């Protein structure tokens, strides 16, 4: 799943005419999203792209914030299991 999420992140950056130069090999499940240099608008666009890609809805709340790559992966897995 990390490969797919990376591809979505890169695609969203390209669509927004931004560059994303961090290679996949430097991103792991415990990587903090803030360390990826993703601003709030880009984050929203990435989340929308993830929802469209998987046909799901993602919800973040105080109990389960999206701080790390793993948080997003867990939310995607949870949403897919509810489909």
C-alpha positions as CSV (number, residue, x, y, z in Angstrom):
1,X,0.0,0.0,0.0
2,X,2.9,2.4,0.7
3,X,3.9,2.2,-3.0
4,X,0.3,3.2,-4.0
5,X,0.2,6.1,-1.5
6,X,3.5,7.3,-2.7
7,X,2.3,7.3,-6.3
8,X,-0.8,9.3,-5.3
9,X,1.4,11.8,-3.4
10,X,3.6,12.3,-6.4
11,X,0.7,12.5,-8.8
12,X,-1.1,15.2,-6.7
13,X,2.1,17.2,-6.6
14,X,2.5,17.0,-10.4
15,X,-1.2,18.0,-10.9
16,X,-0.6,21.0,-8.7
17,X,2.6,21.9,-10.6
18,X,4.7,21.2,-7.5
19,X,7.7,18.9,-7.2
20,X,8.0,16.1,-4.7
21,X,11.7,15.0,-4.6
22,X,11.7,12.6,-1.7
23,X,12.3,9.1,-2.9
24,X,10.1,6.2,-1.7
25,X,13.1,4.6,-0.1
26,X,13.2,7.5,2.5
27,X,9.5,7.1,3.4
28,X,8.3,4.5,5.9
29,X,5.2,3.8,7.9
30,X,6.6,5.8,10.9
31,X,7.4,8.9,8.7
32,X,5.8,12.0,10.1
33,X,3.6,13.6,7.4
34,X,4.9,17.0,8.5
35,X,8.4,15.9,7.5
36,X,7.3,15.4,3.9
37,X,6.9,19.1,3.3
38,X,3.2,18.8,2.5
39,X,1.2,22.0,3.1
40,X,-2.4,21.9,4.2
41,X,-4.0,22.4,0.7
42,X,-1.8,19.6,-0.8
43,X,-2.7,17.4,2.1
44,X,-6.4,17.8,1.4
45,X,-5.8,17.1,-2.3
46,X,-3.9,14.0,-1.4
47,X,-6.6,12.8,0.9
48,X,-9.3,13.4,-1.8
49,X,-7.1,11.5,-4.3
50,X,-6.8,8.6,-1.9
51,X,-10.5,8.5,-1.4
52,X,-11.2,8.5,-5.1
53,X,-8.5,5.9,-5.8
54,X,-9.9,3.4,-3.3
55,X,-13.5,4.5,-3.5
56,X,-13.7,5.2,0.3
57,X,-14.2,8.1,2.7
58,X,-11.5,8.9,5.2
59,X,-12.3,10.5,8.5
60,X,-9.7,12.0,10.9
61,X,-10.7,12.9,14.4
62,X,-9.0,13.9,17.7
63,X,-8.6,10.2,18.6
64,X,-7.0,9.2,15.3
65,X,-5.2,12.1,13.7
66,X,-3.2,11.7,10.5
67,X,0.3,12.4,11.9
68,X,2.3,9.6,10.3
69,X,2.1,7.7,7.0
70,X,0.9,4.7,9.1
71,X,-2.1,6.6,10.3
72,X,-3.2,7.2,6.7
73,X,-2.5,3.6,5.8
74,X,-4.5,2.4,8.8
75,X,-7.4,4.6,8.0
76,X,-7.4,3.4,4.4
77,X,-7.3,-0.2,5.5
78,X,-10.1,0.4,8.0
79,X,-12.3,2.1,5.4
80,X,-11.6,-0.7,2.9
81,X,-12.7,-3.3,5.5
82,X,-16.0,-1.5,5.9
83,X,-16.7,-1.6,2.2
